[in-house]
Amino acid sequence: DVNHTKRERATYTDDGVRFSHMTETAPRWWTGNQLTSDERPLVAYLAQLVSEDAAVETDDALLLPWTNVYALLSDESHFGSLPLLALPQRSDWVPRLESTGALSDPDFRIAVRGWSSAQFGDALLDRQGAVLQRSSDQWLMSEPSWKLLGKLSRFAREQSSLDADQILRTVGEIRQAALASGAVLDDFLDKTDICTPDKVKLDLRRDQAFGLPVIEVRPLPNGAPDNFVETFDRYGQVRGRYDLIQAGGRLTHVAPSHAVRRVLEVVKGMPARRLSAEQARIFTHNPYAILGDEAAEALDEEQFQYCSSRCRPGPCPVRGRTRGIHRVTCRAAHPPGAGRVDARRSDTGSRPSQAMARGGRPISRARAPRLPPGRQRASA
């Protein structure tokens, strides 16, 4: 019986499933000749996992980390061998979370107060790593629940070293993980809406200042409510958190990541969030020349490919406009005929060679905006 044999030599720990021999204590026992015919298929599979860096060798055991357990469960190439591991059956158990104290309190805590299942109801269960147990019954928790428990453990260890904004962002990440796992939330966690964006979209809009065309830059962090920009404009400096009042009086906290905050700081430094036509041309040509290299982590690079209506192939960063306004805006961002060159001509043709920046837009070598490492590309 595979299950019986496996359970006699496997233990569940916080790190993963640990396979050891019941009687053999020699180092690397799995390489010896003392293995029985029943043991060899499992040991052969574990050796394969070691060779694939999915399992780890120790002096007297083989460890299969939980992260790799879940990866194997979703890998079709391992479906035929997984029964050898005889893992407990997967279940719909989800944790019930309870918070104590206010977010601003140093003793604020989030803890698991039980487990809930559509099949079995509510219960208090023992846990060994990712395995839940009640009497002789064992279940493997879902991967989202396992990831949620990992976030809870890290928060408990690191909370004392976090400032108020970091605590808010961490609680927001825990809440998102809890929602993804289907966990049962207490009243505070259920009604406290915390957005933790790690990406930001820059909405570019045509405007006028003293009769000259300019581009308005509206930062829109992923998942933030529609009224984020209005709240963003109320403060002279970028904040670690923004509290936005929604319809019905509901409060949404927005806690941007470090990379998003860096982008917001650059936008905050623009006069009234506007760029002149020349600055806009450089910005839409290569946003990193203005935003800095660190912005790459927070931006969707595809947003800054060039449009096809007047300028270059690809989606335009100026979105949501009628065709006429779209063209006018693009002319403000990319003046017609500015530095254009026939891309079909080679350097040996009748026209002088010019550097070709990202997206195929020609620029003079002297004025070429500096690109972040790994983004430089030349083309004839």
Secondary structure, DSSP 8 states (H G I E B T S, - for coil): -HHHHHHHHEEE-SSEEEE--SS--STTGGGSS---TTTHHHHHHHHHHHHTTSSEE-SS-EEEEHHHHHHHHT-GGGTTTGGGG----B---EEEEEEES-TTSTT-EEEEEEEEETTTEEE--EEETTEEEETTEEEE--HHHHHHHHHHHHHHHHGGG--HHHHHHHHHHHHHHHHHHT-B--HHHHH-EEE--S-EEEEEEEEEETTEEEEEEEEEETT--TTHHHHHHT-SS--S-EEEE-GGG-EEEE---HHHHHHHHHHHTSGGGEEEHHHHHHHHH-THHHH-GGGGGTS-GGGGS--TTTT-SS--SS-S--HHHHHHHHHHHS-TTTT---TTS-TTSSS---EE-GGG-EE-TTT-----TT------
